[in-house]
């Protein structure tokens, strides 16, 4: 979740509840789920404030994501795929070939 970040922090999900931490800050306007684990989708959805957007980048192998329909509708949550944003010209693809031992440097460079 690092595109135009207003509030940047990290929580260790094994020792702290990241959803609760984000909710305490007022909830997220948008959550971008890049992990395929069902828990990641659940946490991304749970962190959203009313009117928030959940963007799927990665998709689960099971081809399903349980979504609480009442919370989605009543809170005005929008769920979209990255491809829709890309087609609208709101994203850009940056492709670079790097060695595996440069992974930390490459993620730092993409956040600039």
C-alpha positions as protocol buffer text, in pm:
chain_id: "A"
residue {
  index: 1
  type: UNK
  ca { x: 0 y: 0 z: 0 }
}
residue {
  index: 2
  type: UNK
  ca { x: 239 y: 272 z: -115 }
}
residue {
  index: 3
  type: UNK
  ca { x: 91 y: 490 z: -385 }
}
residue {
  index: 4
  type: UNK
  ca { x: 55 y: 849 z: -265 }
}
residue {
  index: 5
  type: UNK
  ca { x: 77 y: 741 z: 98 }
}
residue {
  index: 6
  type: UNK
  ca { x: -49 y: 998 z: 343 }
}
residue {
  index: 7
  type: UNK
  ca { x: 15 y: 796 z: 656 }
}
residue {
  index: 8
  type: UNK
  ca { x: 307 y: 553 z: 638 }
}
residue {
  index: 9
  type: UNK
  ca { x: 363 y: 305 z: 918 }
}
residue {
  index: 10
  type: UNK
  ca { x: 412 y: -66 z: 967 }
}
residue {
  index: 11
  type: UNK
  ca { x: 279 y: -321 z: 1212 }
}
residue {
  index: 12
  type: UNK
  ca { x: 393 y: -675 z: 1275 }
}
residue {
  index: 13
  type: UNK
  ca { x: 79 y: -878 z: 1205 }
}
residue {
  index: 14
  type: UNK
  ca { x: 185 y: -1162 z: 1435 }
}
residue {
  index: 15
  type: UNK
  ca { x: 207 y: -936 z: 1740 }
}
residue {
  index: 16
  type: UNK
  ca { x: -31 y: -650 z: 1655 }
}
residue {
  index: 17
  type: UNK
  ca { x: -361 y: -622 z: 1472 }
}
residue {
  index: 18
  type: UNK
  ca { x: -288 y: -408 z: 1163 }
}
residue {
  index: 19
  type: UNK
  ca { x: -659 y: -363 z: 1088 }
}
residue {
  index: 20
  type: UNK
  ca { x: -722 y: -221 z: 1435 }
}
residue {
  index: 21
  type: UNK
  ca { x: -420 y: 9 z: 1405 }
}
residue {
  index: 22
  type: UNK
  ca { x: -546 y: 148 z: 1073 }
}
residue {
  index: 23
  type: UNK
  ca { x: -902 y: 182 z: 1205 }
}
residue {
  index: 24
  type: UNK
  ca { x: -769 y: 380 z: 1503 }
}
residue {
  index: 25
  type: UNK
  ca { x: -628 y: 630 z: 1252 }
}
residue {
  index: 26
  type: UNK
  ca { x: -971 y: 663 z: 1091 }
}
residue {
  index: 27
  type: UNK
  ca { x: -951 y: 379 z: 841 }
}
residue {
  index: 28
  type: UNK
  ca { x: -799 y: 368 z: 495 }
}
residue {
  index: 29
  type: UNK
  ca { x: -940 y: 553 z: 195 }
}
residue {
  index: 30
  type: UNK
  ca { x: -796 y: 275 z: -20 }
}
residue {
  index: 31
  type: UNK
  ca { x: -629 y: -59 z: 32 }
}
residue {
  index: 32
  type: UNK
  ca { x: -426 y: -232 z: -237 }
}
residue {
  index: 33
  type: UNK
  ca { x: -408 y: -607 z: -193 }
}
residue {
  index: 34
  type: UNK
  ca { x: -97 y: -751 z: -355 }
}
residue {
  index: 35
  type: UNK
  ca { x: -84 y: -1079 z: -161 }
}
residue {
  index: 36
  type: UNK
  ca { x: -278 y: -1388 z: -265 }
}
residue {
  index: 37
  type: UNK
  ca { x: -347 y: -1509 z: 90 }
}
residue {
  index: 38
  type: UNK
  ca { x: -714 y: -1490 z: 197 }
}
residue {
  index: 39
  type: UNK
  ca { x: -609 y: -1322 z: 524 }
}
residue {
  index: 40
  type: UNK
  ca { x: -450 y: -1035 z: 328 }
}
residue {
  index: 41
  type: UNK
  ca { x: -778 y: -966 z: 145 }
}
residue {
  index: 42
  type: UNK
  ca { x: -967 y: -984 z: 474 }
}
residue {
  index: 43
  type: UNK
  ca { x: -729 y: -739 z: 640 }
}
residue {
  index: 44
  type: UNK
  ca { x: -734 y: -501 z: 344 }
}
residue {
  index: 45
  type: UNK
  ca { x: -1115 y: -496 z: 343 }
}
residue {
  index: 46
  type: UNK
  ca { x: -1134 y: -460 z: 721 }
}
residue {
  index: 47
  type: UNK
  ca { x: -904 y: -158 z: 721 }
}
residue {
  index: 48
  type: UNK
  ca { x: -1127 y: 51 z: 492 }
}
residue {
  index: 49
  type: UNK
  ca { x: -1328 y: 349 z: 609 }
}
residue {
  index: 50
  type: UNK
  ca { x: -1677 y: 425 z: 482 }
}
residue {
  index: 51
  type: UNK
  ca { x: -1659 y: 492 z: 107 }
}
residue {
  index: 52
  type: UNK
  ca { x: -1320 y: 319 z: 79 }
}
residue {
  index: 53
  type: UNK
  ca { x: -1181 y: 136 z: -222 }
}
residue {
  index: 54
  type: UNK
  ca { x: -1027 y: -210 z: -227 }
}
residue {
  index: 55
  type: UNK
  ca { x: -798 y: -268 z: -525 }
}
residue {
  index: 56
  type: UNK
  ca { x: -706 y: -624 z: -619 }
}
residue {
  index: 57
  type: UNK
  ca { x: -364 y: -660 z: -778 }
}
residue {
  index: 58
  type: UNK
  ca { x: -300 y: -1025 z: -700 }
}
residue {
  index: 59
  type: UNK
  ca { x: -580 y: -1278 z: -720 }
}
residue {
  index: 60
  type: UNK
  ca { x: -631 y: -1584 z: -498 }
}
residue {
  index: 61
  type: UNK
  ca { x: -569 y: -1927 z: -649 }
}
residue {
  index: 62
  type: UNK
  ca { x: -905 y: -2044 z: -509 }
}
residue {
  index: 63
  type: UNK
  ca { x: -1079 y: -1791 z: -738 }
}
residue {
  index: 64
  type: UNK
  ca { x: -1295 y: -1664 z: -452 }
}
residue {
  index: 65
  type: UNK
  ca { x: -1270 y: -1397 z: -185 }
}
residue {
  index: 66
  type: UNK
  ca { x: -1535 y: -1389 z: 87 }
}
residue {
  index: 67
  type: UNK
  ca { x: -1676 y: -1037 z: 108 }
}
residue {
  index: 68
  type: UNK
  ca { x: -1930 y: -933 z: 373 }
}
residue {
  index: 69
  type: UNK
  ca { x: -2207 y: -803 z: 149 }
}
residue {
  index: 70
  type: UNK
  ca { x: -2391 y: -591 z: 408 }
}
residue {
  index: 71
  type: UNK
  ca { x: -2076 y: -406 z: 515 }
}
residue {
  index: 72
  type: UNK
  ca { x: -1978 y: -359 z: 151 }
}
residue {
  index: 73
  type: UNK
  ca { x: -2310 y: -208 z: 48 }
}
residue {
  index: 74
  type: UNK
  ca { x: -2395 y: -13 z: 363 }
}
residue {
  index: 75
  type: UNK
  ca { x: -2046 y: 138 z: 389 }
}
residue {
  index: 76
  type: UNK
  ca { x: -2025 y: 220 z: 18 }
}
residue {
  index: 77
  type: UNK
  ca { x: -1710 y: 11 z: -34 }
}
residue {
  index: 78
  type: UNK
  ca { x: -1587 y: -14 z: -394 }
}
residue {
  index: 79
  type: UNK
  ca { x: -1390 y: -320 z: -505 }
}
residue {
  index: 80
  type: UNK
  ca { x: -1198 y: -290 z: -830 }
}
residue {
  index: 81
  type: UNK
  ca { x: -915 y: -464 z: -1012 }
}
residue {
  index: 82
  type: UNK
  ca { x: -585 y: -301 z: -1099 }
}
residue {
  index: 83
  type: UNK
  ca { x: -651 y: -360 z: -1469 }
}
residue {
  index: 84
  type: UNK
  ca { x: -942 y: -114 z: -1458 }
}
residue {
  index: 85
  type: UNK
  ca { x: -719 y: 153 z: -1308 }
}
residue {
  index: 86
  type: UNK
  ca { x: -447 y: 82 z: -1562 }
}
residue {
  index: 87
  type: UNK
  ca { x: -691 y: 103 z: -1853 }
}
residue {
  index: 88
  type: UNK
  ca { x: -802 y: 444 z: -1724 }
}
residue {
  index: 89
  type: UNK
  ca { x: -440 y: 565 z: -1732 }
}
residue {
  index: 90
  type: UNK
  ca { x: -412 y: 594 z: -1353 }
}
residue {
  index: 91
  type: UNK
  ca { x: -113 y: 361 z: -1315 }
}
residue {
  index: 92
  type: UNK
  ca { x: 220 y: 312 z: -1484 }
}
residue {
  index: 93
  type: UNK
  ca { x: 425 y: -3 z: -1527 }
}
residue {
  index: 94
  type: UNK
  ca { x: 791 y: 10 z: -1434 }
}
residue {
  index: 95
  type: UNK
  ca { x: 989 y: -295 z: -1543 }
}
residue {
  index: 96
  type: UNK
  ca { x: 1350 y: -355 z: -1449 }
}
residue {
  index: 97
  type: UNK
  ca { x: 1565 y: -664 z: -1442 }
}
residue {
  index: 98
  type: UNK
  ca { x: 1754 y: -702 z: -1115 }
}
residue {
  index: 99
  type: UNK
  ca { x: 1955 y: -970 z: -941 }
}
residue {
  index: 100
  type: UNK
  ca { x: 1789 y: -1141 z: -645 }
}
residue {
  index: 101
  type: UNK
  ca { x: 2044 y: -995 z: -403 }
}
residue {
  index: 102
  type: UNK
  ca { x: 1927 y: -644 z: -510 }
}
residue {
  index: 103
  type: UNK
  ca { x: 1565 y: -694 z: -404 }
}
residue {
  index: 104
  type: UNK
  ca { x: 1583 y: -452 z: -110 }
}
residue {
  index: 105
  type: UNK
  ca { x: 1736 y: -176 z: -319 }
}
residue {
  index: 106
  type: UNK
  ca { x: 1479 y: -224 z: -596 }
}
residue {
  index: 107
  type: UNK
  ca { x: 1182 y: -188 z: -362 }
}
residue {
  index: 108
  type: UNK
  ca { x: 1337 y: 123 z: -206 }
}
residue {
  index: 109
  type: UNK
  ca { x: 1392 y: 274 z: -550 }
}
residue {
  index: 110
  type: UNK
  ca { x: 1029 y: 213 z: -653 }
}
residue {
  index: 111
  type: UNK
  ca { x: 905 y: 411 z: -352 }
}
residue {
  index: 112
  type: UNK
  ca { x: 1081 y: 733 z: -460 }
}
